[in-house]
Amino acid sequence: MNDLHEKLLETTKYLREQGVEEVDFALILGSGLGELAEEIEHAIIIKYDGIPNFPTSTVAGHAGQLVYGELSGKKVLAMQGRFHFYEGYPMTSVTFPVRVFATLGVESVLVTNAAGGVNVEFTAGDLMLITDHLNFMGTNPLIGPNDEKIGPRFPDMSQAYDAEYMETTRKVATDLNIPLQEGVYMGLTGPTYETPAEIRMARTLGASAVGMSTVPEVIVARHSGMRVLGISCITNLAAGMQSSLNHEEVVETTERVKETFKMLVKEVLKAI
């Protein structure tokens, strides 16, 4: 048994002991979006720092805990805060929670993030359905030996984001009269915000939004056979499109749109 298998078994055993049972949907909640987890009913809260083999989230706006319970009639396991490559963690640590989801038998995952708008038609506060992504993080979480029991050596990313889930989300947004942008998310390492030249590059390459997360998690989720739905909160316009950028604005914008975001996600979970 390899080291990753041993860690996954140890971690999932601990989570089972804390009361985590069947999970219909895993939720990864990005900067400022973690409040959705507070609406989970019959909640079991598990702090990251007590979970074997889990890193610790160090970013403002990330609570750093798992929340298990019921949301919109589904059994969910939510990450309030994620781990980022820019925090100094290796990709194996960044994506370890997704491996844990797979080991628990989770078949679907919702990834959310705060992102900078690259599309000139976007405005701060928009929600964007992620239709595809560009991996510009300079690495890939699947580099290294591959365990065929976990996933294929060369996973197909033709449909990284589930077409049926996207269609459901579009319909729910229309029914709720929630404006929903769509586009390609470009993942970069951070922690610097991009330069205006980098944003022009991103736009030229077809990106609608940029961020510092999500892509590694989605790659590992697809490698593990999970279905993925992705939603970005456009918290600011990217470099060169507004005067300056800062993390406080990110959190402020998510605070402003959180009720709309929560309503959309809850209704999508009901509909799926």
Phi, psi and omega per residue, in radians:
M1 nan 2.258 -3.099
N2 -1.427 3.018 -3.045
D3 -1.091 -0.704 3.140
L4 -1.107 -0.759 3.116
H5 -1.036 -0.775 -3.132
E6 -1.075 -0.764 3.134
K7 -1.129 -0.754 3.140
L8 -1.102 -0.732 3.122
L9 -1.137 -0.706 3.119
E10 -1.126 -0.765 -3.100
T11 -1.194 -0.808 -3.120
T12 -1.176 -0.593 3.073
K13 -1.069 -0.772 3.123
Y14 -1.086 -0.789 -3.118
L15 -1.135 -0.668 3.073
R16 -1.070 -0.711 -3.141
E17 -1.138 -0.470 3.114
Q18 -1.435 -0.120 3.088
G19 1.957 0.073 3.107
V20 -1.312 2.117 -3.132
E21 -2.063 -2.203 3.135
E22 -1.128 2.449 3.094
V23 -2.254 2.106 3.092
D24 -1.440 -0.660 -3.055
F25 -2.540 2.280 2.966
A26 -1.643 2.489 -3.133
L27 -2.132 2.220 3.023
I28 -1.914 1.930 -2.999
L29 -1.803 2.096 -3.042
G30 -1.442 -2.976 -3.065
S31 -0.910 2.146 3.072
G32 1.352 -0.055 -3.058
L33 -1.856 0.040 -3.042
G34 -1.221 -0.230 -3.084
E35 -1.107 -0.390 3.087
L36 -0.960 -0.619 -3.114
A37 -1.121 -0.398 -3.141
E38 -1.241 -0.209 3.113
E39 -1.666 0.023 3.099
I40 -1.242 2.264 -3.090
E41 -1.550 2.671 -3.118
H42 0.921 0.780 -2.950
A43 -1.273 2.399 2.933
I44 -1.940 2.115 -3.088
I45 -1.830 2.239 -3.093
I46 -2.227 1.933 -3.119
K47 -1.190 2.447 3.141
Y48 -1.005 -0.672 -3.027
D49 -1.225 -0.130 3.068
G50 -1.793 -0.108 -3.075
I51 -1.556 2.167 3.117
P52 -0.976 2.321 3.039
N53 1.295 0.000 3.118
F54 -1.458 2.416 2.961
P55 -1.244 -3.067 3.105
T56 -2.143 2.267 3.132
S57 -1.266 2.374 -3.078
T58 -2.062 0.162 -2.997
V59 -1.730 2.380 3.072
A60 -1.039 2.392 -3.111
G61 1.623 0.008 3.112
H62 -2.015 2.078 -3.061
A63 -1.258 -0.515 3.107
G64 1.353 0.878 3.124
Q65 -2.754 2.731 2.989
L66 -1.647 2.487 3.071
V67 -2.233 2.117 -3.117
Y68 -1.994 2.376 3.100
G69 2.931 -2.613 -3.079
E70 -1.981 2.386 3.072
L71 -2.496 2.136 -3.141
S72 0.953 0.642 3.088
G73 1.389 0.087 3.135
K74 -1.965 2.571 2.981
K75 -1.407 2.091 -3.072
V76 -2.177 2.680 3.014
L77 -2.227 1.939 -3.004
A78 -1.881 2.349 2.968
M79 -1.614 1.990 3.010
Q80 -1.564 1.510 -3.045
G81 1.842 2.442 -3.115
R82 -2.111 -3.128 3.103
F83 -1.937 2.437 -3.042
H84 -2.046 2.570 3.059
F85 -1.019 -0.651 -3.093
Y86 -1.222 -0.273 3.083
E87 -1.309 -0.117 3.122
G88 1.769 0.027 3.129
Y89 -1.375 2.496 2.991
P90 -1.195 2.805 -3.121
M91 -1.043 -0.513 3.110
T92 -1.097 -0.603 3.099
S93 -1.363 -0.703 3.135
V94 -0.994 -0.697 -3.050
T95 -1.756 0.041 -3.100
F96 -0.996 -0.737 3.115
P97 -1.025 -0.609 3.117
V98 -1.161 -0.676 3.053
R99 -1.086 -0.663 3.107
V100 -1.108 -0.772 3.094
F101 -0.961 -0.821 -3.108
A102 -1.084 -0.723 -3.141
T103 -1.154 -0.535 3.075
L104 -1.308 -0.179 3.138
G105 1.648 0.219 3.128
V106 -1.186 2.352 -3.102
E107 -1.862 -0.270 -3.091
S108 -2.412 2.509 3.134
V109 -2.413 2.389 3.013
L110 -1.820 2.122 3.080
V111 -1.860 2.319 3.087
T112 -2.217 2.752 3.121
N113 -2.772 2.854 2.919
A114 -1.665 2.274 -3.032
A115 -2.378 2.737 3.056
G116 -1.579 2.328 -3.122
G117 -1.358 2.183 3.101
V118 -1.767 -0.633 3.080
N119 -1.072 2.220 -3.056
V120 -1.180 -0.245 3.141
E121 -1.579 -0.098 3.124
F122 -1.424 2.702 3.006
T123 -2.284 2.713 3.130
A124 -1.044 2.267 -3.105
G125 1.844 -0.172 3.069
D126 -1.164 2.615 2.936
L127 -1.800 2.392 -3.095
M128 -2.169 2.158 3.003
L129 -1.311 2.143 -3.133
I130 -1.393 2.071 -3.126
T131 -1.699 -0.356 -3.129
D132 -2.989 3.030 3.091
H133 -2.467 2.845 3.015
L134 -2.057 2.175 3.136
N135 -1.601 1.758 3.084
F136 -2.022 0.614 -3.123
M137 -1.618 0.006 3.039
G138 1.366 0.064 3.129
T139 -2.762 -3.136 -3.126
N140 -2.504 2.339 -3.086
P141 -1.155 -0.183 -3.119
L142 -1.679 0.021 3.094
I143 -1.115 2.352 -3.112
G144 2.043 -3.037 3.137
P145 -1.020 2.510 3.127
N146 -1.959 2.376 3.065
D147 -1.745 1.915 -3.093
E148 -1.085 -0.360 3.100
K149 -1.246 -0.404 3.139
I150 -1.594 -0.733 -3.114
G151 -3.092 2.945 -3.070
P152 -1.281 2.693 3.103
R153 -1.027 -0.703 -3.083
F154 -2.160 1.379 -3.096
P155 -1.193 2.484 3.114
D156 -1.387 2.207 3.117
M157 -1.944 0.401 -3.132
S158 -1.046 -0.605 3.108
Q159 -2.281 1.206 -3.118
A160 -1.081 -0.603 -3.121
Y161 -1.934 2.227 -2.926
D162 -1.139 2.143 -3.074
A163 -1.101 -0.703 -3.137
E164 -1.167 -0.729 3.102
Y165 -1.118 -0.675 3.119
M166 -1.102 -0.763 -3.125
E167 -1.121 -0.711 3.083
T168 -1.062 -0.749 -3.128
T169 -1.124 -0.705 3.088
R170 -1.050 -0.795 -3.114
K171 -1.125 -0.757 3.138
V172 -1.102 -0.757 3.134
A173 -1.074 -0.712 3.102
T174 -1.118 -0.784 -3.133
D175 -1.097 -0.591 -3.124
L176 -1.556 -0.034 -3.087
N177 1.033 0.676 3.087
I178 -1.758 2.072 3.083
P179 -1.079 2.291 -3.091
L180 -2.286 1.973 3.034
Q181 -1.353 2.900 3.045
E182 -2.394 2.624 3.086
G183 3.022 -3.108 -3.105
V184 -1.661 2.303 3.125
Y185 -1.704 2.242 3.066
M186 -1.804 2.137 3.113
G187 -1.653 2.152 3.042
L188 -2.117 2.886 -2.999
T189 -1.276 -0.611 -2.906
G190 1.163 -2.922 0.045
P191 -1.445 -0.040 3.036
T192 -1.253 2.545 2.914
Y193 -1.242 2.766 -3.036
E194 -1.254 2.755 3.034
T195 -1.443 2.807 3.063
P196 -0.971 -0.630 3.126
A197 -1.159 -0.687 3.112
E198 -1.142 -0.622 3.104
I199 -1.201 -0.679 3.062
R200 -1.082 -0.674 3.063
M201 -1.076 -0.816 -3.114
A202 -1.033 -0.766 -3.140
R203 -1.129 -0.725 3.128
T204 -1.077 -0.624 -3.108
L205 -1.429 -0.078 3.057
G206 1.806 0.163 3.117
A207 -1.357 2.494 3.039
S208 -1.801 -0.374 -3.120
A209 -2.667 2.708 3.127
V210 -2.220 2.619 3.105
G211 -2.844 -3.119 -3.000
M212 -2.060 0.439 -3.076
S213 -2.639 -2.800 2.892
T214 1.260 -0.906 -3.052
V215 -0.989 -0.869 3.125
P216 -1.050 -0.675 -3.133
E217 -1.119 -0.722 -3.126
V218 -1.188 -0.700 3.108
I219 -1.034 -0.799 -3.122
V220 -1.227 -0.652 3.091
A221 -1.067 -0.769 3.127
R222 -1.213 -0.648 3.072
H223 -1.027 -0.582 -3.123
S224 -1.532 -0.024 3.102
G225 1.520 0.233 -3.136
M226 -1.492 2.610 3.038
R227 -1.499 2.473 -3.005
V228 -2.185 2.355 2.942
L229 -2.112 2.331 -3.107
G230 -2.218 2.351 3.094
I231 -2.343 2.236 3.060
S232 -1.822 2.499 2.921
C233 -1.740 2.043 3.133
I234 -1.364 1.781 -2.986
T235 -1.608 -0.280 -3.140
N236 -2.844 2.850 2.976
L237 -1.495 2.527 -3.004
A238 -1.252 3.030 -3.060
A239 -0.939 2.388 -3.124
G240 1.555 -0.163 -3.123
M241 -1.909 -0.196 3.006
Q242 -2.584 2.959 -2.921
S243 -1.185 -0.677 -3.119
S244 -2.715 2.933 -3.097
L245 -2.269 2.467 3.056
N246 -2.759 2.743 -3.057
H247 -1.206 -0.504 3.131
E248 -1.046 -0.686 3.111
E249 -1.118 -0.643 3.108
V250 -1.015 -0.880 -3.101
V251 -1.164 -0.688 3.132
E252 -1.080 -0.730 -3.121
T253 -1.186 -0.743 3.115
T254 -1.107 -0.586 3.083
E255 -1.092 -0.689 -3.093
R256 -1.196 -0.619 -3.031
V257 -1.850 0.128 -2.991
K258 -1.070 -0.614 -3.098
E259 -1.185 -0.698 3.090
T260 -1.134 -0.772 3.113
F261 -1.042 -0.832 -3.117
K262 -1.106 -0.728 3.128
M263 -1.068 -0.785 -3.128
L264 -1.079 -0.859 -3.085
V265 -1.115 -0.752 -3.123
K266 -1.101 -0.716 -3.138
E267 -1.259 -0.585 3.079
V268 -1.135 -0.748 3.111
L269 -1.051 -0.678 3.097
K270 -1.090 -0.699 -3.013
A271 -1.380 -0.396 -3.087
I272 -1.378 nan nan
